[in-house]
Structure formats: structure tokens, C-alpha cells
Amino acid sequence: MSKLEKAYNELDKMELVSSENSSVHALDPRSKILVTSVYLCLMLSLPLVRLSELLLFFVFPILTAAMAGIPYGFLFKRSLVVLPFALLIGVFNPIFDRETLFYVGSVPVSKGWVTFSSILVRGLLSVQGALLLILTSGFYNVCKGMEQMKVPALFTNQLLFVYRYVFVLIQESIRLSWARDSRSFGKKGHGVKVWSMMIGQLLIRTFERANRIHLSMKSRGFQGSLRMLGHFEWHRSDSLFLFCWCTFFLVIRIFPVSESLLASFRWF
């Protein structure tokens, strides 16, 4: 199985996971959107040196994934995609910021290593929070929830189009890959000329298909807004979910909870 086929299967698997039944899946997507937004805002607003408080935010993805019946390993593995970008951002912190921040036993830990670790943790937590929202609601329900929250239709429409045509683009790429392999007679490597021709063909096919889709949408009365069926209703469980998690995030963000827990070890 090629990497493209694996990527397509992963996207399809995410859609299947979002259709499962659990207490978290049954919640109104709007409550999960609000909780995820508060989670990301408060987590990302923490100073980089407060790594211990940042680690406490792992409670949200771990506990919510368990409530939704999603293995945390599945979630963690897919969040690792952000690590190369986070490494690129913070790789020079340990080199240029050598101020000693605390000691682990007799070993000094510099501020640069703490901020570097914080950047990695922030990346993982951000991706895990976004993935949980998609895995427990489904991308279409998230966009529909945003629409009911009065988010501009232009924004939600663009998100839906991008998500839908990721599948289309991968399918076209898989067909091109099959055609190339069937004509390569077992050759493993392919020259720059072959790759450039494939990219050109993919762009042409994408443009032609987009034009056909646009014409078919206009013939069906499309006027710039996608109409999504269904309407979400807010329940008491949604209010409880929102209140509990927002309270937890605020306590972590405002009060030095981890400092009191770690005081006995004299880390900070």
C-alpha cells in the first residue's frame, strides 16, 4: 500500500471514528468547539517557562479520549506530525538561552531547554485538541456548529471545500501513481521528468474537475452558501461539559497548582 493510499485510509478512519456512539460524541458540537477554543487560548497563553502547568493540560485530551472510547495512543501518534515544525521553531533555544532555571538533583536545567520542551508540548497539545474535536464531532458537524454560532458562511464554506477536496486530490494522485507504476516495469526510482509531468497532470485534472463541480453546483442553485441539513439543540450535559472543563483550565492557568505539588522536590 502506497503512502497516498495510507493517507486516504487514515482520513476515512477518522470519519468512521467520528460516527461512533459515546457520551462525548453525543454532545452538541458547539459545546466542544467552545471547550476546545478555551483550551487552546489558555494553554497557548501560558509563559514558556511554566512547563509544569503546561503538562497538566494533558489531562484534557487523555480523559476526553477515554470518555469517547478513543485510544490515546491513536491520538498521540497522529499528533506527532507537528513535531518537525515545533523542532524547527525551538531548536536554537537551548543554545542561546543557557540561564539556569532549576536543578534536578545536582543537574542544572537551563531556561532554553525548558522553553524548547514547552514548544514541543504546546504543539502536541494543540494538535490533540483539534483532533479530538474532529474525531468526536466530524468535520461537517463542526462546520455546521460554527454556522449556528454565527461564524461567517464564507469561512465555513471554505473549510468544507478544502476538507472535501483533500479526498478528491488524494484520489486523483492515487490514480496517477497507479498509472505510473503500471508503465514503469518494476522500476523503483523515477526521474525528475516523470514527477514534473505527474504534477502538471494533477494540476490540469484538478482545474478541470473543479470547473465541472462549479458548473454542477450552479445548475443546482448554489448562491455562495452551502446548506447543511439538521439543527443542533443545547442540553444540560453540554452546559456541564463546558463548565467543568473551562473551570479546570482557568484553575490551571491562574493558580500555580503544579508549583505546590512540586515544592517538596524543590524544582521551582
ZIBEL-V134940 format. One line per field, one symbol per residue. psi: psi as a letter, one per 30 degrees, with the letter a starting at -180 (. if undefined). burial: I if it has 16 or more other C-alpha atoms within 10 Angstrom, else O. Layout:
# ZIBEL-V134940
psi = ???
burial = ???
This chain:
# ZIBEL-V134940
psi = kleeeeeeeeeeeeeeefglkleeeflkfeeeeeeeeeeeeeeffkkffieeeeffffeeeeeeeeefgkkfeeeeefffffeeeeeeegffefefjgkkelkjcgjkkleeeeeeeeeeeeeeeeeeeeeeeeffekeeeeeeeeefggkkeeeeeeeeeeeefeeeeeeeeeeeeeeeefgfhgkelkleeeeeeeeeeeeeeeeeeeeeeeeeeefggkgfkkjkllkkkkleeeeeeeeeeeeeeeeeeekiefeeegeffhe.
burial = OOOOOOOIOOOOOIIOIIOIOOOIIOIIIIIIIOIIOIIIOIIIOIOIIIIIIIOIIOOIIIOIIOOIIIOIOOIIOOIOOIOOOIOOOIIOIIOOOOOOOIOOOOOOIIIIIIIIIIIIIIIIIIIIIIIIIIIIIIIIIIIIIIIOOOOOIOOIIOOIOOOOOOOIOOOIIIOIOOOOOOOOOOOOOOOOOOOOOIOOOIOOOIOOOOOOOOOOOOOOOOOOOIOOOOOOOOOOOIOOIIOOIIOOIOOIIOOOOIIOOOOOOOOO
